Structures are given as C-alpha cells and as structure tokens.
Amino acid sequence: MLGTFLILLGLLALGVGLYWYWRRKVAAEIAEGAAYEWAFYQKNEPEFVADLTEDQFNDIYRRVNEPRFPGYALAAVATFLVSLPLTLGLLGFSQWVGQKLGILPQPVEIVRYVNLGEVKVAQSWQCGPECQLYVAEAFSGFYFFFGVVIVWLVIVWFFMRRFHNRRPGYLRDEILRAKG
C-alpha cells in the first residue's frame, strides 16, 4: 500500500511539474493577447480604459482569460491523494469504536443471525460456516468503499462550488467592476 501511495505521489509531482510548465506557456500567450487588447482599447475606446493602468488591465485580462479548470482539477486530485490515508484511518477507527460499543455486529453474529444461504465460491465449492465467516468479514469493505466515495464526493463538491463561485465575467464587465 505504501509503495502504491508513493507512486501516486510521484505521479502527482509529475502532474504539478507539467502543470507549472503549461501555465508558464499560457501566461506568455495571455500577456501577448493583453498587449494587443490594451492597444486596441487605447486606439478605439481610450475613455473606457482611462482610469486603468496597463498593469491593472493586464491583471484583469489574465483573470478573465486564464484557463482555471486544470488548476482546480490538480488541486482536487492532490486533495484526494492526501485525504485517502486519513479517510481510511478514520474509517478503521470508527469501525473499531463501533464494534467495541456494540453498534456494528461482529462477523460471527452476522453468520449466526443472518442467513447468507449457500454462497457460491469459485469452482462451485459449497460454502460452509467458516467460508460464511470470511464473507461476513468482507462486508466491512462496503463501509470503507462508501466512506471513501462520500469523502471524494465532498471534495469534488467543494472544488466545483469554489470554481463556479470565483468565475470571472466578460472582459468589459470586469473592467467596469475594477473601475468601481
């Protein structure tokens, strides 16, 4: 598990490096576009941008035209990766506490009180009480699976809400907003 986690951290570091390289190239293209747009406004509508300096205009232009999704997606993936060991640890602890308090049934109780029927195993072997105990122990995997899925859904909800709440308007709207 640790090896897989370290590999995922390495892939995340590679993704951050590629994102940084891509963002530098995009920033250069946006700066070039901002220069053209500034010259256009200075020539055709100088009264519209009279209250702004070129640096303020460049900041507004960058905020409007810079692609935001790759950064948010990378942040969500990094949060997924960081939250996974914490989530699994918390779920394991809550399962232990639930079993100690009697909230969660022991696997023996599941086998004793719940009729699992004749569980078919690979090669059509009949499943006796010991096998049913192993199947009942595996039910805890459902808690972990759905716990991780719920945490990941909360992470996606958080980042998508933030993404949409911080969305800039059109260039003219942002210039008007900056002018006050």
N, C-alpha and C positions, 0 to 999 in steps of 0.2 A: 504494500500500500504506500509506504514511504517513497519507494522508487517511482511509482506512478505519479505521486504528488510532485516529486522533484522534476520529473519530465514535463509535467503540466506547467510548473513554474518556469522552466526553461523555455517552453513554447510561448508562454505569456511574455517573458522578457524579449523573445524574438519579435513577437507581435508589437510590443511597445517600441522597439527599435525601428521596425518597419513603419509604424505609425508616425514616429518622430521624423523619419526621413521623408515620408509622403507629405507631412504637414509643412515641412520647410519648402518643398517644391510648390505646394499650393499657395503658401504665403507669398512667394515670389510672384506667382501669377496674379494673385489678388492685388498686390502692390502695383503691378503694371496696369491692371484694369482700373484701379483707383486713380492713377495718374491721368489716364485717358478721360475718365469720367469727370475729374476735377477740371481738366482743361475744357471739356465740353460745357460744364456749368459756368465756368468763368467767361466763356465766349458767348453763350446763348442766354443764360439766366444769372447774371452776376448779382442781382439784387436778392435772389433766392439763397445764395450761399455767402452773402456779405458778412454775416455775423460769425462765420466759422473760419477757423484757420485750416490750412491744408492738413495738418496733423490730426485735427479733430475730424475732418472729413474722411481721412484715411481710416481712422478707428471705426467710424460709422460704417463705411463701405466694407471693411473687413468683417465686422459683426454681422452685417446683412448677408454677405456672400460666402463666408467660410462654411464649408460642409461641417455640420455638427454631429451627425449620426455616428461616424466611425469612432469619435472620442467617447461618446456615450456607450456604444457597444463594447468598446475595450474596457471601460470602467465597470460595466455590468459583468463582463467575463471575469475581471480581476476580483470583483466582489463575490461572484460565485465561488471562485477558487479559494479565497480566504475564508468564506463562510462555511465551506464544506467540512473541515475538521471540527470547527466549533459546533456546527449543527449536529454532526454525528456524536460528538462528545455529550452535548446537551440531551440528545435523544437517548443515548445509552444511560446517562444518569437518571433521566426521568423514568426510563423503563425499570431501572433498579429500584428507585424510590417507589414506583407503582407496585412492584412485586412485594417489596417489604411492607407496604401499607395494606396490601391485600386488594388493591384496585384492579391490578392486572392478574389474570389467572396464571397459575403455574402450568407448564405443558402437561404434567401428569393429570391435572384437573380437566384440561381440555379433552384428553383422551378418555378419561373416566366418564365425564358427563355429556360430552358431545359425540354423537355417533358419526364418525367420519366415513362409515361404510367400508367397503373393501377398496382401499386405494390401490390403483393400478400403478405399478412401478415399471421401469424399463424391462423389457423382455417378458412382460405379463406375469411377473412374480406376484404372488399373493402377499399382501402387506399385513403382517401381524402387529401385535401391540407395540413391540419395540420400534418398528417402522412408523407406526402411527405417532409415536412419541417424537420421532425425528421430524415428521411432517408438522406436528403441533409446535415444535420449537422453531420451525422455519416461518411460522405465522408472524413472528416478531419482525421479520423482514418487511412486511407490509407497513408496519408503523414507521420504520426507517425510510422506506421508499416515499410514502406520502408526506412524511415530515420534511424530507429534502425537497420534494416537489413544491410544498407550500412555501418553504423559505425562498426557493428560487422564484416563485410567482410574486412574492412580496418584493424581491429585489427588482424584478422586471417592472412591476407596478411603480416602484419608487423612481427608477430612472426614466421611464416613459412619461410619468407625470412631470418630472423636472424638465425633461426635454421639451414637452409641449408648453409648459408654463413660461419657459425662458425663450420662446421662439420670437425672433425679431420680425418686425413688419417689413414693408417695402422700403426702398431707399428714401423716397420722398417723405414717407411717414416718419422714418427715423430722424431725418434731417429736421423736420418740423418739431419733433419731440425734443431734439437736442437744443433747438433754438429757444425752447421754453414757451 
